[in-house]
Amino acid sequence: MGKRIKTGFFSFTSCSGCEIIVINSDELFGELSKIIEIKHLPIIEEKSHGDKYDLLFIEGAITEKEQIKKLKDLRKKTKFLVAFGTCATLGGISAIKECIKDFAETKAFKDFSFLDLLNVKGISEYVKVDYFLKGCPPVKEEFTNVIKTLKEKNKMPEQYEKSVCVECRARKNPCLLAKGKQCLGPVSCGGCNALCTSKGIVCYGCRGPVEKANIDNLVKMFESRGITHDEIFHMFITFAGTSKGYQNLVKKWEEQ
């Protein structure tokens, strides 16, 4: 791409944490300012929705019918579309309700029953996604890499598909599982540079499962340590309970 990349950021059901990562990126107002032209970034300034874009970052899950139309309209206006964060990728925190039996009967849900809510899903259920920028929130390095790769190669980067454990080993981090902690690193998608585990904090799986995650073995390890099914269940539904990798586990224990 010769000229600056016309870029927009749009949010659906989310906490805007992914946008905060953007404005906290020093490069955005330095090196990246020479590469991209921000046409829409609501957390700073609301601009015209009528623009055409080269690149759109979409934050948040789809939870209402009216959001589907807006999302599809945005897809038509851009060359490349990125699912920005775990909510846009997998449904995220909002999708917890899809994993809990009889959630619709809880007071928390009934208080919002006046809304025309859908089953919570990531945006790829409705439009073509060119790249999944995972994480809650994503790491700044991966965000800037998307922009730089598009500028240099006119395409998205390769999707990272290795587990957090691979990054931990590369950094020679002590294994938190070996220390008796309940870490989801073996089954969780990396690309975060082992941000949490490098600081001694267990992986909570905010980037969702790797494609061939050995979930059963990890669950058996947790069970052998006396972790209850209820505790294990909540570990897996916090960020990615609606992902294909965790659905069998969720459905199994939902019925118990």
C-alpha positions in Angstrom: 0.0 0.0 0.0 1.5 3.3 -1.1 -0.7 5.8 0.8 -1.6 5.8 4.4 -4.0 3.1 5.4 -7.5 4.4 6.0 -8.3 2.8 9.3 -11.4 2.7 11.5 -12.3 1.3 14.9 -15.9 0.3 15.7 -17.3 -1.3 18.9 -20.3 -3.5 19.6 -21.0 -5.2 23.0 -17.7 -4.7 24.8 -15.9 -2.7 27.5 -13.8 -0.7 25.1 -10.7 -2.1 26.6 -9.3 -3.0 23.2 -9.6 0.6 22.1 -7.7 1.7 25.2 -4.8 -0.5 24.0 -4.8 1.5 20.8 -4.6 4.9 22.4 -2.0 3.7 24.9 0.2 2.6 22.0 3.1 5.1 21.8 3.6 4.1 18.2 0.1 5.2 17.2 1.1 8.8 17.6 4.7 8.2 16.3 5.7 5.7 13.7 2.2 4.4 13.0 0.9 7.9 12.4 2.9 7.9 9.2 1.3 4.6 8.1 -2.4 4.9 9.0 -5.0 7.6 8.8 -7.6 7.1 11.5 -11.0 7.8 10.1 -13.0 6.6 13.1 -12.0 6.0 16.7 -15.0 6.6 19.0 -13.1 6.6 22.3 -11.3 9.8 21.1 -13.6 11.2 18.5 -16.7 10.1 16.6 -16.4 10.7 12.9 -18.4 10.0 9.7 -19.7 6.5 9.2 -19.9 7.1 5.4 -16.2 6.6 4.8 -14.6 3.8 2.8 -11.7 2.1 4.7 -8.7 0.0 3.9 -8.7 -1.6 7.4 -11.3 -1.9 10.1 -10.9 -3.2 13.7 -14.1 -4.5 15.1 -14.3 -4.8 18.9 -17.1 -6.5 20.8 -19.6 -9.4 20.5 -22.8 -9.4 18.5 -25.7 -9.5 21.0 -28.6 -7.6 19.3 -30.2 -8.0 15.9 -29.6 -4.4 14.9 -25.9 -4.9 15.3 -25.8 -7.5 12.6 -26.9 -5.0 9.9 -24.4 -2.4 11.1 -21.6 -5.1 11.1 -22.5 -6.2 7.5 -22.6 -2.6 6.3 -19.1 -2.1 7.8 -17.8 -5.2 6.0 -18.9 -3.7 2.7 -16.9 -0.5 3.4 -13.5 -2.1 4.0 -10.9 -4.2 2.3 -9.6 -5.9 5.4 -11.6 -6.6 8.6 -10.0 -7.6 12.0 -11.9 -9.2 14.9 -10.3 -7.1 17.6 -10.1 -8.9 21.0 -11.8 -11.9 22.5 -15.3 -10.6 22.5 -15.2 -10.0 18.7 -13.4 -13.4 18.2 -15.3 -15.7 20.5 -18.0 -13.8 22.3 -15.9 -13.2 25.3 -17.3 -12.3 28.7 -20.8 -11.6 27.2 -21.0 -15.2 26.1 -20.9 -16.6 29.6 -24.7 -16.6 29.6 -24.6 -19.1 26.7 -22.7 -21.6 28.8 -24.9 -21.6 32.0 -28.0 -23.7 32.1 -31.2 -21.8 32.9 -29.4 -18.5 32.7 -32.5 -17.0 31.2 -34.3 -17.6 34.6 -31.7 -15.6 36.6 -32.5 -12.2 37.9 -29.4 -10.8 36.1 -31.0 -11.8 32.8 -34.6 -10.9 33.6 -33.5 -7.3 34.4 -32.6 -6.9 30.7 -35.4 -9.0 29.2 -36.8 -5.9 27.5 -33.8 -6.0 25.1 -34.0 -8.0 21.9 -31.0 -10.1 22.7 -29.4 -12.8 20.5 -27.3 -15.7 21.5 -23.9 -14.1 21.9 -21.4 -14.8 19.1 -18.2 -13.5 17.6 -18.4 -11.5 14.5 -17.2 -14.3 12.2 -20.7 -15.8 12.5 -22.0 -12.9 10.4 -19.2 -11.6 8.2 -15.8 -12.6 6.7 -13.0 -11.9 9.1 -9.5 -11.5 7.7 -7.6 -11.7 11.0 -8.4 -12.6 14.6 -6.5 -10.4 16.9 -7.1 -12.3 20.1 -6.8 -11.4 23.8 -8.6 -9.6 26.5 -7.1 -7.2 25.7 -4.8 -7.9 22.7 -1.2 -7.1 23.1 0.1 -3.9 21.5 2.8 -5.6 19.6 0.4 -7.8 17.7 -1.8 -4.8 17.0 1.1 -2.9 15.4 2.2 -6.0 13.6 -1.1 -6.2 11.8 -0.7 -2.6 10.5 2.9 -3.0 9.5 2.4 -6.3 7.7 -0.5 -4.8 5.8 1.6 -1.8 4.8 4.6 -3.9 3.7 2.8 -7.0 2.2 -0.7 -5.8 1.5 -2.1 -8.7 3.5 -2.7 -9.9 7.0 -0.1 -11.7 9.1 -0.2 -15.4 9.6 -2.5 -16.4 12.4 -0.6 -17.6 15.5 -1.7 -21.1 16.5 0.8 -22.3 19.1 0.0 -22.6 22.8 1.1 -20.2 25.6 3.3 -23.1 26.9 5.5 -22.8 23.7 6.1 -19.1 24.6 6.8 -19.9 28.2 9.4 -22.5 27.3 11.0 -20.1 24.9 11.3 -17.6 27.7 12.5 -20.3 30.1 9.7 -19.5 32.5 9.2 -21.9 35.4 6.1 -24.0 34.8 3.2 -22.8 36.9 1.4 -26.1 36.5 4.4 -27.8 38.0 4.2 -25.4 40.9 0.6 -26.7 41.5 -1.2 -23.7 40.1 -4.3 -24.0 37.8 -2.9 -22.6 34.5 -4.7 -22.9 31.2 -1.5 -22.3 29.2 -1.3 -25.8 27.7 -4.6 -25.5 25.9 -4.7 -21.7 25.3 -3.6 -19.9 22.1 -0.4 -17.9 22.5 0.7 -14.8 20.6 0.7 -12.8 23.8 4.4 -13.4 24.5 3.4 -15.3 27.7 2.5 -11.9 29.2 0.8 -13.2 32.3 2.8 -16.3 33.0 6.1 -14.5 32.6 5.0 -12.5 35.7 3.9 -15.6 37.7 0.2 -15.1 36.9 -1.6 -18.2 35.6 -3.1 -18.2 32.1 -6.8 -17.7 32.2 -7.2 -18.6 28.5 -8.4 -15.2 27.3 -7.2 -15.9 23.7 -9.3 -19.1 23.5 -8.1 -22.7 22.8 -5.5 -23.9 20.4 -7.0 -26.1 17.6 -5.8 -29.4 19.0 -6.0 -28.6 22.7 -5.8 -31.7 25.0 -8.5 -30.5 27.3 -9.3 -33.9 28.8 -5.8 -34.4 30.1 -5.7 -31.0 31.7 -9.1 -31.5 33.3 -7.9 -34.8 34.7 -4.8 -33.1 36.2 -7.1 -30.5 37.9 -9.4 -33.2 39.2 -6.4 -35.1 40.7 -5.6 -32.0 42.7 -9.0 -31.8 44.2 -10.3 -29.0 42.0 -14.1 -29.3 41.8 -16.1 -29.6 38.6 -17.8 -26.3 39.3 -14.4 -24.5 39.6 -13.0 -26.1 36.5 -16.2 -25.3 34.6 -15.9 -21.6 35.4 -12.2 -21.6 34.3 -13.2 -22.7 30.8 -16.3 -20.5 30.3 -14.8 -17.2 31.4 -13.5 -16.1 28.0 -14.1 -18.8 25.5 -16.9 -21.1 26.6 -18.7 -20.9 23.3 -15.5 -21.9 21.3 -15.7 -25.3 19.6 -12.7 -26.5 21.6 -14.6 -26.0 24.9 -18.1 -26.9 23.9 -18.0 -30.6 24.7 -16.8 -29.8 28.2 -19.3 -27.1 28.8 -22.2 -29.2 27.6 -21.1 -32.2 29.7 -21.0 -30.2 32.9 -24.0 -28.0 32.1 -26.1 -31.1 32.4 -24.8 -32.1 35.8 
